[in-house]
């Protein structure tokens, strides 16, 4: 997770993604992301933890080919905690990435997703289709 705020040690996230895609390239994804290792910042001279989790649903499109580009746009619910304070919000999320087909049923992807105006996420994924 990449918080665009001064003085924030970003949390490290982990997630789970499930989806469905058609041969045309269009698809749907659901994603859950949570802080695996919390970040840290300073509030009034005291170090406090920074954590975040999100739930999102996306419409996706990927180009055809062994190497492809992928875009996604969706709705997101997020909850950010800084110390004992917490704030949640709904919003629009968008991302783009590149993927590589490994075999008939598998591929890997590298993406950047904007979760909100000041929070982004670099992610890597291994996908297996069955």
N, C-alpha and C positions, 0 to 999 in steps of 0.2 A: 504494500500500500504506500502511496506517495502523497503525503499531506503537504500542501503548498502553503505552509505557515513557517515563519521564522522560529527557530528554537525547538522544533519538534523532532524527536528521534522516532522515525516511522515504525509502526508495528509491522510484523511479518505475518502475512495472511495465508490461509489455506482454504480451499473451497471444493465444492462438489458441483458438477454440471451434468445435466441430462438433457437430451434433446432428440429431435426428429428432423431429418432433412430429406428432401426430395431430389430426384435426379436433375431437376431443373436448376438446382442450386439454392432454392428457398427453403427455409427451415424455421424451427422454433426451439428455444432453449430456456431452461429454468436453471438458476444458479444461486447457491448459498455460499457466502464468504464470511469467515470469522478470523479474528486475530489468533494466530498460533503462538506468537511471542508478542506481548504488548510493547508499545512504544513508550516514550517518556518525554515530558516537557516540564518546564518550571512555571509555577503559579505562585505569585507573591513570595518568591525566594524559596519555595519548597518543591521538591521533585514529586511529580504525580504521574500515574500511569495513563496511557492513551490507548484505548481499544475501540474496535469498530466491528460490527457485523452488518451484512446486507442480504436481502432476498430480492431477486430480480427475475423478470420474464422478458425475453427478447425475441424479435423477429430477426432472422439472419439471412444473409445472402453470401454465397461463395461462388467464385468463378470456377470454370471447368479447367482441368489439367492436372498434371503431376505436381506442379507448384502453383498455388492459387492464392488469391487475396480474399479476405472475408470481412464483411461489415456486419454490425449488429446495432439495433436500436430498440429500446424497451423502457419499461417502467421499473422503478427501483424503490424499495423501502430500506432505510438505513438507520442504524442507531450508533451514535458516537458517544463514548464515555471519556471524560477527562477528569481524573480523580474521582470524587464522589458525585459529580454532576453528569447528567446524561441528557442527550437531545436526540429526537428521532424526526424523520422527515420522509416524504414521498417525492419522487422526481423522475426526470427523464435521464436515461443513461445511454451512452453511445460508445462504440468501440470499433477498432479496425485491426487487422492482423494479416499474417502470412502463414500458409500451411504447406506441408509436404506430405504427399501420399507415400506410405511405407509399403502397403500391400493392398490386396483386394478389400480388406475389412479394417484397415487401421491407418491412422495419420497422426502427425504432430502439428501443433500450432503455437505461434507466439503472437500475443495480442496486447494492445494497450486499450484500456477502457476508462472513460471519464465517468466516475461514479457520481460526482457532483462538481460544482464549479472549482472547488479547491482540493478535491481528492481524486487521484487517479490510481490505476492498478495495472502493473505489468503482470502478465500471466503466461504460463506455458501449460499446454495440455496434451495428453496422449488420448486419442479417441479410438475406441474399438466399436465397430458396428456389428450387430447380430440380428 
